[in-house]
Amino acid sequence: MEVFVENLAAYFLVGIFIAIVLFYYLKSKKRQSVSTEAKIQKAIEYGFHEPVSLHPVIDYDICIGSGACVAACPEKDILGLVNGKAKTINASHCVGHGACFHACPVQAISLVMGTEKRGVELPHVSQYYETNVPGVFIAGELGGMGLIKNAVEQGKLAMENITGKLKNFSKSKLDVIIVGAGPSGISASLTAKKNNLNFITLEQDTLGGTVFAFPRAKVVMTSPMELPLHGRVKLTETSKIELLKLWHDVLNKNNIKINESEKVLEINKHEGMFEVVTSKQTYETSTVLLTIGRRGSPRKLGVPGEEKEKVTYRLLEPELIHDKNILVVGGGDSAIESALLLAEEKNNVTLSYRGESFSRLKPKNLDKINNAGKNKTIKVILNSNVKEILDDSIIIESKEEGTASLENDLVYIFAGGELPNKFLEKIGIRITKKFGETILKH
Ligand SMILES: Cc1cc2nc3c(=O)[nH]c(=O)nc-3n(C[C@H](O)[C@H](O)[C@H](O)COP(=O)(O)OP(=O)(O)OC[C@H]3O[C@@H](n4cnc5c(N)ncnc54)[C@H](O)[C@@H]3O)c2cc1C
């Protein structure tokens, strides 16, 4: 009898323990669901819920709500859990590296391009990476496939195809011009070297492409990749610096020089060959490989003085900039985040935006910039336009203050980007809209 009572008491205690754990588990799940649902509502309100490009789509019949996808995504609040299932929150902020796709233990995630409502325009590319303009090829994210690994793979395959098809094209001094030196262009350049082609690689900015401009130091490599003339790269998680160093080292070792700060403006067919017009000169080539990604070129203001060295279109290493008079131009998240970071580093920051008020900002950024304006840690000038950029000052015109001259050391312009579609259409490349086409599926 005594043993029976003891056992009963033990079972009772274990039962109570399990009930308490279950209670707190369900409570935390409930809290998580409520918080995710609130975030989804906010994302809908601010226009971030609808995806704009590649994004995860969850199969709810398979999803077990493990949360592995939420934990794997280094971008904040793209995914969350509601009632034990993964849901997209700010799907428009997805950068398409597919960490969630690989992390899902039950393969419930596919990566889809565009949605039924919002299509994504993509160029026509054959299985050989050739466009409808014979001799012009496309690889990497421009063709619709994000991820460093995929860009590297496609750059290599496209260049192998170009090598095999060269005899079909008019002979020129250059066999191929590679446009863009992101992961895809780098891999294509290494393959061109391996195949003894005469080639040049033109980059409007700096070697590394989108990776160079990452706002975070961490790079997620979801699976190993094969880098031509180097071999297998087995990095699952690495830093931006480490990856850029690897690319620099491999290119240097193989005597490949990338023409940086040389933007391709036009590509014309001329006597069976291609005339490639850049910001510096004109080249002739048998074929062209476009590896220009999908981020386009920064939009310029078109004001006198914009060509000065102190003017840039992205912010790298704000922690190294102190005690400067800085003008940030723009009203989007990039402009606001940059202005805030620069102000934190004890710079004297002015933010000029041509709009009447800020719209479509991340809620946190909107709060922060309104506070910074009130506290005068940033001088915010709405309804304003930059008129001229001089060596030590800028001329700015605004509704409230008229024309004013401000002391200035640095100018950061975030006026959006010119997407590559116009450039492609001018070459004659056909573009079609994809309405929810699955790009990656298990
Ligand atoms: C914030 C962010 C985080 C990401 N994180 C990851 C990650 O962790 N892991 C991952 O696998 N992927 C990640 N991605 C995606 C990855 O960066 C891209 O898929 C990849 O860089 C695409 O490579 P690409 O070579 O096709 O194009 P890009 O890297 O975009 O390179 C294109 C290059 O072409 C140049 N160019 C464009 N137009 C011209 C022109 N007219 N003339 C000359 N040059 C031109 C550009 O300056 C650029 O250097 C991330 C993307 C973003 C935005």
The ligand as an SDF file (V2000), in Angstrom:
LIG
                    3D

 53 58  0  0  0  0  0  0  0  0999 V2000
   21.8880   42.0270  -48.3400 C   0  0  0  0  0  0  0  0  0  0  0  0
   22.1430   40.7740  -49.1190 C   0  0  0  0  0  0  0  0  0  0  0  0
   22.6110   39.6510  -48.4660 C   0  0  0  0  0  0  0  0  0  0  0  0
   22.8480   38.4660  -49.1870 C   0  0  0  0  0  0  0  0  0  0  0  0
   23.3680   37.3960  -48.5190 N   0  0  0  0  0  0  0  0  0  0  0  0
   23.6900   36.2920  -49.2050 C   0  0  0  0  0  0  0  0  0  0  0  0
   24.3160   35.2040  -48.5390 C   0  0  0  0  0  0  0  0  0  0  0  0
   24.5880   35.2730  -47.3430 O   0  0  0  0  0  0  0  0  0  0  0  0
   24.5970   34.0780  -49.2730 N   0  0  0  0  0  0  0  0  0  0  0  0
   24.3050   33.9860  -50.6100 C   0  0  0  0  0  0  0  0  0  0  0  0
   24.5730   32.9390  -51.2080 O   0  0  0  0  0  0  0  0  0  0  0  0
   23.7350   35.0220  -51.2620 N   0  0  0  0  0  0  0  0  0  0  0  0
   23.4230   36.1640  -50.6080 C   0  0  0  0  0  0  0  0  0  0  0  0
   22.8430   37.2070  -51.2730 N   0  0  0  0  0  0  0  0  0  0  0  0
   22.5770   37.0770  -52.7110 C   0  0  0  0  0  0  0  0  0  0  0  0
   23.9060   37.2120  -53.5210 C   0  0  0  0  0  0  0  0  0  0  0  0
   24.6160   38.3570  -53.0950 O   0  0  0  0  0  0  0  0  0  0  0  0
   23.6110   37.3250  -55.0160 C   0  0  0  0  0  0  0  0  0  0  0  0
   22.7790   36.2460  -55.3920 O   0  0  0  0  0  0  0  0  0  0  0  0
   24.9140   37.2580  -55.8330 C   0  0  0  0  0  0  0  0  0  0  0  0
   25.8010   38.2890  -55.4490 O   0  0  0  0  0  0  0  0  0  0  0  0
   24.5990   37.3570  -57.3250 C   0  0  0  0  0  0  0  0  0  0  0  0
   25.8080   37.3600  -58.0220 O   0  0  0  0  0  0  0  0  0  0  0  0
   25.9440   37.9700  -59.4950 P   0  0  0  0  0  0  0  0  0  0  0  0
   27.3780   37.8280  -59.8640 O   0  0  0  0  0  0  0  0  0  0  0  0
   24.9300   37.3710  -60.3760 O   0  0  0  0  0  0  0  0  0  0  0  0
   25.5220   39.5130  -59.3630 O   0  0  0  0  0  0  0  0  0  0  0  0
   26.0820   40.6550  -58.4130 P   0  0  0  0  0  0  0  0  0  0  0  0
   26.7730   40.1210  -57.2240 O   0  0  0  0  0  0  0  0  0  0  0  0
   24.9320   41.5770  -58.1960 O   0  0  0  0  0  0  0  0  0  0  0  0
   27.1940   41.3770  -59.3120 O   0  0  0  0  0  0  0  0  0  0  0  0
   26.8620   42.1360  -60.4420 C   0  0  0  0  0  0  0  0  0  0  0  0
   27.9920   43.0980  -60.7310 C   0  0  0  0  0  0  0  0  0  0  0  0
   27.7530   43.7270  -61.9970 O   0  0  0  0  0  0  0  0  0  0  0  0
   28.1230   45.0950  -61.9110 C   0  0  0  0  0  0  0  0  0  0  0  0
   27.4080   45.8460  -62.9560 N   0  0  0  0  0  0  0  0  0  0  0  0
   26.0740   46.0770  -63.0440 C   0  0  0  0  0  0  0  0  0  0  0  0
   25.8040   46.8190  -64.1550 N   0  0  0  0  0  0  0  0  0  0  0  0
   26.9870   47.0380  -64.7730 C   0  0  0  0  0  0  0  0  0  0  0  0
   27.3640   47.7380  -65.9580 C   0  0  0  0  0  0  0  0  0  0  0  0
   26.4620   48.3400  -66.7390 N   0  0  0  0  0  0  0  0  0  0  0  0
   28.6830   47.7960  -66.2990 N   0  0  0  0  0  0  0  0  0  0  0  0
   29.6380   47.1650  -65.5160 C   0  0  0  0  0  0  0  0  0  0  0  0
   29.3220   46.4920  -64.3770 N   0  0  0  0  0  0  0  0  0  0  0  0
   28.0220   46.4210  -64.0150 C   0  0  0  0  0  0  0  0  0  0  0  0
   27.6900   45.4800  -60.4990 C   0  0  0  0  0  0  0  0  0  0  0  0
   28.3840   46.6360  -60.0530 O   0  0  0  0  0  0  0  0  0  0  0  0
   28.0660   44.2420  -59.7040 C   0  0  0  0  0  0  0  0  0  0  0  0
   29.3810   44.3260  -59.2040 O   0  0  0  0  0  0  0  0  0  0  0  0
   22.5820   38.3940  -50.5870 C   0  0  0  0  0  0  0  0  0  0  0  0
   22.1160   39.5500  -51.2540 C   0  0  0  0  0  0  0  0  0  0  0  0
   21.8810   40.7240  -50.5340 C   0  0  0  0  0  0  0  0  0  0  0  0
   21.3800   41.9550  -51.2520 C   0  0  0  0  0  0  0  0  0  0  0  0
  1  2  1  0
  2  3  1  0
  2 52  2  0
  3  4  2  0
  4  5  1  0
  4 50  1  0
  5  6  2  0
  6  7  1  0
  6 13  1  0
  7  8  2  0
  7  9  1  0
  9 10  1  0
 10 11  2  0
 10 12  1  0
 12 13  2  0
 13 14  1  0
 14 15  1  0
 14 50  1  0
 15 16  1  0
 16 17  1  0
 16 18  1  0
 18 19  1  0
 18 20  1  0
 20 21  1  0
 20 22  1  0
 22 23  1  0
 23 24  1  0
 24 25  2  0
 24 26  1  0
 24 27  1  0
 27 28  1  0
 28 29  2  0
 28 30  1  0
 28 31  1  0
 31 32  1  0
 32 33  1  0
 33 34  1  0
 33 48  1  0
 34 35  1  0
 35 36  1  0
 35 46  1  0
 36 37  1  0
 36 45  1  0
 37 38  2  0
 38 39  1  0
 39 40  1  0
 39 45  2  0
 40 41  1  0
 40 42  2  0
 42 43  1  0
 43 44  2  0
 44 45  1  0
 46 47  1  0
 46 48  1  0
 48 49  1  0
 50 51  2  0
 51 52  1  0
 52 53  1  0
M  END
$$$$
